[in-house]
Amino acid sequence: MKIDRLARPRISADEAIVIAKDCFGVSCHATELAGERDRNFLMSSTSGEKFVLKIGNAADNKSVIDFQNQLLLHLSSAETKWSWPVPQSDRQGQLISQWGNDRGEELKVRLLTFIDGIFLADFLPHSFSLMKEIGQFLGSVTKSLGSFSHPAMDRPLFWDMRNGIDLVKRHLDEIADKKRAGQVLHMVESIEEALLSVYDHLRERVIYNDANDHNLLVKCGEDGVGKLVGAIDVGDSMRSWLAAEPAVACAYAMMNK
């Protein structure tokens, strides 16, 4: 299985401003945001509107980006109190725009609505009610995605738990500390043995797959308790084990506790 991992596109804030204007007709100030695969910018317009400009990774073809767009549209259409970024059409009415830079690169770009909130990682305390709401949110997402399908949902990706054991074994020799490498191998073999009896019974469907504390957005309610606003980033979404959805969320929720 070949999994492409390419560097994020090299785009400056000044270029992002040009892209937003040329492709989407939006005049904005650009501030770079974090991103694992894409180059992302917060675009703030003079009228107070905010968007996120995403410059796609060259490893992601148009079908993969369309999968992400359609997934966001599907999740946004669900009648819930939580928000997702919504893809915006470019000047030609397309959700994926093309922009060529002076280095001869043809880039795939998107504009999404901005979800305002505080990262769960930066918000304290993580009350019982907030954690419960996150569980309810993921249940709602799971229910909504039960009817979702797309040709690119089976793309190879590092974060697919179905491939986790083989992937870790393949990269074990990159751990310089042999004692630590042995500990990792022992853990992987224990997981592999535990999976033997259930592997064929694990249900699969499209999952969000990335409910981490830098993708979940919260706000402080009038009662001083955190409330979930919504979520961002479906770059790791795919068809995988349904059980992986709560597993990812719980792993992040337990950190630093």
PEQUIKA-V169079 format. One record per pair of residues at least 24 apart in sequence whose C-alpha atoms are under 7 Angstrom apart, sorted by the first residue. I is the first residue (numbers start at 1). J is the second residue. D is the distance in whole Angstrom. If there is no record, write none. Layout:
BEGIN
I;J;D, I;J;D
END
This chain:
BEGIN
3;156;6, 3;157;6, 4;59;6, 5;59;7, 6;58;7, 6;59;6, 8;37;5, 8;38;5, 8;39;6, 8;57;6, 9;38;7, 9;39;6, 9;55;7, 9;57;6, 23;90;6, 23;91;6, 23;97;7, 24;90;4, 24;91;5, 25;91;7, 50;113;7, 50;114;6, 51;111;7, 51;112;6, 51;113;5, 51;114;5, 52;111;6, 52;112;5, 52;113;6, 52;114;6, 53;110;6, 53;111;5, 53;112;6, 54;109;6, 54;110;5, 54;111;6, 55;107;7, 55;108;6, 55;109;5, 55;110;7, 56;107;7, 56;108;5, 56;109;6, 63;152;6, 64;152;5, 67;150;6, 67;152;6, 67;153;7, 68;234;6, 68;235;7, 75;144;7, 82;229;5, 82;230;5, 83;229;6, 83;230;4, 83;231;7, 84;230;6, 84;231;6, 84;232;6, 85;112;6, 85;113;5, 85;114;6, 85;115;6, 85;232;6, 86;112;5, 86;113;5, 87;111;6, 87;112;4, 87;113;7, 88;112;6, 117;217;5, 117;218;5, 117;219;6, 117;229;7, 118;217;5, 118;218;5, 118;219;6, 119;213;6, 119;214;5, 119;215;7, 119;216;6, 119;217;5, 119;218;6, 120;213;5, 120;214;6, 120;216;6, 120;217;6, 120;218;6, 121;213;5, 121;214;6, 130;226;6, 130;227;6, 130;228;7, 133;228;7, 134;228;7, 142;207;7, 145;206;6, 145;207;7, 146;205;7, 153;206;7, 153;238;5, 153;239;5, 154;238;6, 154;239;6, 159;236;7, 160;240;6, 161;244;7, 162;240;7, 162;241;7, 202;241;6, 203;241;6, 203;242;6, 204;239;6, 204;240;5, 204;241;4, 204;242;5, 205;239;5, 205;240;6, 205;241;7, 205;242;6, 206;237;7, 206;238;5, 206;239;4, 206;240;6, 207;237;6, 207;238;6, 207;239;6, 207;240;7, 207;242;7, 207;245;6, 208;234;6, 208;237;5, 208;245;7, 209;236;6, 209;237;5, 209;244;7, 209;245;5, 209;248;7, 210;236;6, 210;248;7, 211;248;7, 211;249;5, 212;249;6, 212;252;6, 213;252;6
END
